Amino acid sequence: MLVDSHCHLDAPEFDADREAVIHRARAAGVMQQVIPAVDAEHWPQLRDICRMHPGLFPAYGLHPMFLDSHRPEHLQQLGDWIARERPVAVGECGLDFFVENLDASGQQLYFDGQLALAREFDLPVIVHARRAVDAVIASFKRIGKLRGVVHSFSGSPEQARQLWQLGFMVGIGGPATYARANRLRGLVAEMPLEHLLLETDAPDQPDAEIRGQRNEPARLSFVCETIAQLRGEDAATIAAATAANARRLFNLPSAP
């Protein structure tokens, strides 16, 4: 069994064939998926999709790349949603210093607010950190008493070790399947397995076999196989360990 710890199954790219995508995922052994939100407008749709399909679990948050869509009152609304809906995590939230003209202070405001909510409700956070890992780590230390995952991790081994020491995992997906990703592949090969989560970030970040195409959760099996090869281990071992990590972090039930 595999757990996709980060998949945007509510994205419009899946509107035409979402049922088929879910079926293919299950056929590939992906029995559970965590679906993080990106903005307040789409929280209800995400909730409804997860309610309709066993094995899909929502997280609610305000993604830094959608900063123009966020309003300060959305943080209050997020607290209300968390209290009422009891998601498995807060997110997707974080910092993005790669996109030009994305206001850093505005991002930090919403990120800090969501970290505070995660601490208040004792939930893990799902964190986006693009060219911002050091700033994200500093935020974790400032808020304190947090846990979660930095998804699509692309930082250094030293940054990864700092995250593990703070109680965070790293999410690894399609980028690790590209031969040119030397630093990331080296990290995956050597890191302690108890800190690893598998993800697709579908419909984004397709793996090397489907470069330029729409990604989907069924592709998690190829990610798992690649990581197993990099580590010289059996794919079933990687699948079992990372699924257990995801269930523990997000308090997921045992899959059928």
C-alpha positions in Angstrom: 0.0 0.0 0.0 1.1 3.5 -0.9 0.1 6.9 0.6 0.3 10.0 -1.6 1.0 12.6 1.1 0.5 15.5 -1.3 -1.9 15.5 -4.3 -4.1 18.3 -5.5 -6.9 16.0 -6.7 -9.4 18.9 -6.5 -7.5 20.8 -9.2 -9.5 21.6 -12.4 -7.1 19.5 -14.4 -8.9 16.5 -12.9 -12.5 17.7 -13.4 -13.0 15.6 -16.6 -11.8 12.3 -15.3 -11.4 12.5 -11.5 -13.2 9.1 -10.9 -10.9 7.4 -13.4 -7.8 9.0 -11.8 -8.9 7.7 -8.4 -9.5 4.2 -9.8 -6.0 4.2 -11.5 -4.4 5.2 -8.2 -6.0 2.4 -6.3 -5.1 -0.1 -9.0 -1.5 1.1 -8.6 -1.7 0.5 -4.8 -2.2 4.2 -3.8 -5.0 3.6 -1.3 -4.8 6.9 0.6 -4.2 10.5 -0.4 -3.8 13.8 1.5 -5.4 16.6 -0.5 -4.1 20.1 0.6 -6.0 23.3 -0.2 -4.6 26.4 -1.9 -7.1 29.1 -1.1 -10.3 29.7 0.9 -12.6 29.8 -2.2 -12.0 26.1 -2.9 -12.2 24.7 0.6 -15.9 23.6 0.1 -15.1 21.8 -3.1 -12.1 20.0 -1.6 -14.2 18.9 1.4 -17.0 17.5 -0.9 -14.5 15.6 -3.0 -13.0 14.0 0.1 -16.3 13.1 1.5 -17.3 11.3 -1.7 -14.3 9.1 -1.9 -12.9 6.9 0.9 -9.2 7.2 1.3 -9.0 11.0 0.5 -8.2 13.2 3.4 -8.4 17.1 3.3 -6.0 19.7 4.6 -7.1 23.3 4.6 -4.8 26.2 4.2 -3.6 29.3 2.2 -0.9 28.6 -0.3 1.8 31.4 -0.7 1.6 31.4 -4.5 -2.1 32.4 -4.3 -1.3 35.4 -2.2 -3.6 37.7 -4.3 -6.6 35.5 -3.4 -6.0 35.7 0.4 -7.5 38.1 2.8 -6.7 38.6 6.5 -10.2 37.4 7.5 -9.4 34.1 5.8 -7.2 33.2 8.7 -10.2 33.5 11.1 -12.3 31.5 8.7 -9.5 28.9 8.5 -9.7 28.5 12.3 -13.5 28.0 12.0 -13.1 25.4 9.3 -10.5 23.5 11.3 -12.6 23.4 14.4 -15.7 22.3 12.5 -14.2 19.9 9.8 -11.2 18.4 11.7 -8.8 18.0 8.7 -5.7 15.9 8.9 -3.4 18.9 8.5 -3.1 22.7 8.0 -1.9 23.5 4.5 -0.7 23.9 2.0 1.0 26.9 3.5 4.6 28.2 3.4 6.9 30.7 1.7 8.0 31.0 -2.0 10.9 33.3 -2.7 11.2 32.0 -6.3 8.2 33.7 -7.9 9.0 37.3 -8.7 7.0 40.1 -7.1 5.4 37.8 -4.6 5.3 40.0 -1.4 7.5 38.3 1.2 5.9 40.2 4.2 2.4 39.2 3.1 3.5 35.6 2.7 5.0 35.6 6.2 1.8 37.0 7.7 -0.3 34.2 6.4 2.3 31.6 7.1 2.8 32.6 10.7 -1.0 32.7 11.2 -1.4 29.2 9.9 1.5 27.9 12.0 -0.2 29.3 15.0 -3.4 27.6 14.1 -1.6 24.3 13.6 -0.1 24.6 17.1 -3.5 25.6 18.6 -5.3 22.6 17.1 -2.4 20.2 17.5 -2.3 19.5 13.7 0.7 18.9 11.4 1.4 21.5 8.7 2.0 20.8 5.0 4.6 23.3 4.0 5.7 24.8 0.6 9.3 26.1 0.8 10.8 27.2 -2.6 14.1 28.9 -2.2 12.9 29.6 1.4 13.9 26.6 3.5 16.0 28.7 5.9 13.2 31.2 6.4 10.7 28.3 6.9 13.0 26.7 9.5 13.3 30.1 11.3 9.5 30.4 11.4 9.2 26.9 12.9 11.6 27.8 15.6 9.9 31.1 16.3 6.4 29.6 16.6 7.5 26.4 18.3 5.8 23.1 19.1 5.1 22.2 15.5 5.3 19.1 13.3 4.6 18.3 9.7 6.2 17.9 6.3 8.1 20.2 4.0 6.8 18.9 0.7 8.8 18.7 -2.6 11.9 19.2 -0.6 14.8 20.6 -2.6 17.1 21.9 0.1 20.5 20.7 1.4 21.3 17.7 3.6 22.0 20.1 6.4 18.7 21.8 6.1 17.0 18.4 6.0 18.7 17.5 9.3 17.5 20.7 10.9 14.0 19.8 9.9 14.2 16.3 11.3 15.5 17.7 14.5 12.4 19.9 14.7 10.1 17.0 14.2 9.5 17.5 10.5 9.5 15.1 7.6 10.4 15.7 3.9 8.2 14.9 1.0 9.8 13.5 -2.1 8.2 13.0 -5.5 8.8 13.2 -9.2 11.9 15.5 -9.1 13.9 12.6 -7.5 13.3 10.5 -10.6 15.4 12.8 -12.9 19.0 11.7 -13.3 20.3 15.3 -13.1 18.9 15.8 -9.6 22.1 14.7 -8.0 21.8 16.4 -4.7 18.3 15.3 -4.1 18.9 11.8 -5.2 22.0 11.7 -2.9 19.8 12.8 0.1 17.1 10.2 -0.7 19.7 7.5 -0.9 21.2 8.2 2.5 18.5 9.8 4.7 16.8 8.0 7.6 13.7 6.3 6.2 11.6 7.4 9.2 11.7 11.0 8.0 10.5 10.3 4.4 7.1 10.8 2.8 6.2 10.0 -0.8 4.1 12.4 -2.9 3.2 13.3 -6.4 2.0 16.9 -6.1 -0.3 16.0 -9.0 -1.2 17.4 -11.4 2.2 19.1 -11.2 5.8 17.8 -11.0 5.5 14.8 -13.4 8.2 12.1 -13.0 10.9 11.5 -15.6 8.8 8.9 -17.5 5.9 11.3 -18.2 7.9 14.6 -18.4 5.6 17.4 -19.7 2.4 15.5 -19.1 -0.2 15.8 -16.4 0.9 14.0 -13.2 -1.5 11.8 -11.3 -1.4 9.8 -8.0 -1.0 6.5 -9.8 2.5 7.6 -10.6 3.5 7.3 -7.0 4.5 3.7 -7.6 7.2 4.8 -10.0 8.5 7.3 -7.4 8.6 4.5 -4.9 10.5 2.2 -7.2 13.0 4.9 -8.0 13.7 5.7 -4.4 14.0 2.0 -3.7 16.6 1.7 -6.4 18.5 4.7 -5.1 18.6 3.1 -1.7 19.3 -0.4 -2.8 16.2 -1.6 -1.0 13.0 -3.4 -1.9 10.1 -1.2 -3.2 7.7 -2.9 -0.8 9.9 -1.9 2.1 9.9 1.7 1.0 6.1 1.6 0.5 5.4 0.1 3.9 7.7 2.5 5.8 6.5 5.7 4.1 2.9 4.7 4.4 3.4 4.1 8.1 5.1 7.5 8.3 2.1 9.2 6.6 -0.4 7.4 8.8 1.5 8.4 11.9 2.0 12.1 11.0 -1.6 12.7 9.7 -3.3 10.2 12.1 -4.8 8.3 9.1 -6.7 5.1 9.6 -5.3 1.8 8.5 -6.1 1.4 4.8 -8.6 -1.4 3.7 
